[in-house]
C-alpha cells in the first residue's frame, strides 16, 4: 500500500497540482492586497470617499457604536456587508483575468494535436459510415 501511495505521489500530475495550489494561494494573497490596498481606494475616492470594505446595511433597529462592519457585528447587529462583497467580486475578476492570460499564453506554446487518422468513409448510396477497406456496404449491400 505504501508503494502504491509513493507511486501516486510521484506522478507528475499530483506534483503539478500541489505546486499550482501553493502558487495559487500566494497569488491570491497578492491579488487581495492589490484590490484592497491599491485598486479600491482610488475608486472609493472617485465615488465620494467611499471605503468599500466598510459599506454595509444594518438590519436591526438598535444603534451601535462605530461606523465599521466589525463594530456593528461586535455590537450584535445583523448586517449585510455589501462592501466586502464588492471587494471580493473585483478580486475574483482580477484573478480570473490573470488565469485567463496565463492559460492563453500556455496554449500558444502547446503543440497542436496531430489530426486523427481517418478509418471510415461514407457509403455513397445509404450515407452510413463504413470502413475504408470495405468493398460492400454492410447496411445497404451496395458495392462500393
Secondary structure, DSSP 8 states (H G I E B T S, - for coil): -HHHHHHHHHSHHHHHHHHHHHHHHHHHHHHHHIIIIIIHHHHHHHTTS--GGG--EE-SSS--SSSSHHHHHHTT--EE-HHHHHHHHHHHHHHHHHHHHHHHHHHHHS---------EEE-TTT--EEETT-SB-TTT--B-
